[in-house]
Amino acid sequence: MSRLTKKIDEGFYVSNAPCTDDLKYKLGKLEDLEDELGCPLDVVFKALKNGIYEEFGDLLYDGENLKLHHIKKQGWGLYPIICDYDEAEAFFLKDYKKTWWLKEDLSE
C-alpha cells in the first residue's frame, strides 16, 4: 500500500502534502494501522458490515457473522463467529482479492 506520510520519529510524521502537523499525525496513524492489518481500512469495515464473497461469487458470511482476530504467526483475519480462530476457517486480510472479495462479481 502506498503511503502519503513517512514516520520519522515516534509520534511525528512528514508529508509532501500541504497539511497541518495534526492532520499528518492522524493520517500517519491510520496508515500505520493499515500496514499492520495488511489491508485498507475501508475494506476491513465494508467486510465487517456487508460480508465477504469467495472466488466463485458465493456470499460466504454476511457482516453480522464475521469477527476480526489476530493470530500471532498468521496475521489479521476475518473469522466466522462460530469459529475458534482455526486457521482453516480464516480469511486473512492480506489475501483480499486473492481468496475473498467484497462484491459478488469480484469487480473491485
C-alpha positions in Angstrom: 0.0 0.0 0.0 1.3 3.4 -0.8 1.6 6.0 2.0 1.2 9.7 2.0 3.2 10.1 5.2 6.6 8.9 6.4 7.2 8.2 10.0 10.5 9.8 11.1 10.1 9.6 14.9 7.6 8.2 17.4 4.5 10.5 17.0 6.0 12.6 14.2 5.2 12.2 10.5 6.2 14.1 7.4 4.4 14.5 4.2 4.8 16.4 0.9 1.1 17.2 1.0 0.2 20.6 2.3 -1.5 19.9 5.6 -1.1 20.7 9.3 1.0 18.6 11.7 -2.2 17.3 13.4 -3.5 16.1 10.1 -0.2 14.5 9.2 -0.2 12.7 12.6 -3.7 11.4 12.2 -3.1 10.3 8.7 0.2 8.6 9.7 -1.5 6.7 12.5 -4.2 5.4 10.1 -1.6 4.4 7.6 0.3 2.6 10.3 -2.8 0.7 11.2 -3.4 -0.3 7.5 0.2 -1.5 7.3 -0.3 -3.6 10.5 -3.6 -5.1 9.2 -2.3 -5.7 5.7 -5.4 -4.3 4.1 -7.0 -0.9 3.6 -9.2 0.2 6.5 -12.3 0.9 4.2 -12.1 -2.7 3.0 -12.0 -4.1 6.6 -15.0 -2.1 7.6 -17.0 -2.9 4.5 -16.3 -6.6 5.0 -17.4 -6.5 8.7 -20.5 -4.5 7.7 -21.6 -6.2 4.5 -19.8 -9.6 4.4 -17.4 -11.2 2.0 -17.5 -13.3 -1.1 -15.3 -16.2 -2.2 -13.8 -16.8 -5.6 -16.9 -18.4 -7.1 -19.0 -15.3 -6.2 -20.8 -17.0 -3.3 -21.6 -15.0 -0.2 -19.6 -16.7 2.5 -20.6 -14.7 5.5 -22.6 -11.6 6.0 -21.1 -8.9 8.1 -23.0 -10.0 11.2 -21.3 -13.3 11.3 -17.7 -12.2 10.9 -15.2 -11.1 13.5 -11.7 -9.7 13.3 -9.0 -11.5 15.1 -5.2 -11.7 15.1 -3.2 -15.0 15.2 0.4 -14.3 16.1 2.1 -16.1 13.2 -0.7 -15.8 10.6 -1.7 -12.1 10.9 -5.1 -10.5 11.0 -8.1 -12.4 9.6 -11.8 -12.4 9.3 -13.4 -15.4 11.1 -16.9 -16.7 11.3 -18.4 -16.0 14.7 -18.8 -19.8 15.3 -15.1 -20.4 14.7 -12.5 -20.8 17.4 -9.9 -18.9 15.3 -9.0 -22.0 13.4 -6.5 -21.2 10.6 -8.5 -23.2 8.1 -11.6 -21.1 8.7 -9.8 -17.8 8.3 -10.0 -15.2 5.5 -6.8 -13.3 6.1 -6.8 -9.6 5.3 -3.6 -9.9 3.4 -5.4 -12.2 1.0 -8.0 -9.6 -0.1 -8.7 -10.1 -3.8 -6.9 -13.4 -3.7 -9.2 -15.6 -1.8 -12.1 -13.3 -0.8 -13.8 -10.1 -2.2 -16.3 -7.5 -1.2 -18.5 -7.8 -4.3 -20.3 -10.8 -5.7 -19.0 -10.2 -9.3 -15.4 -9.8 -7.9 -15.2 -6.5 -9.8 -13.4 -4.4 -7.2 
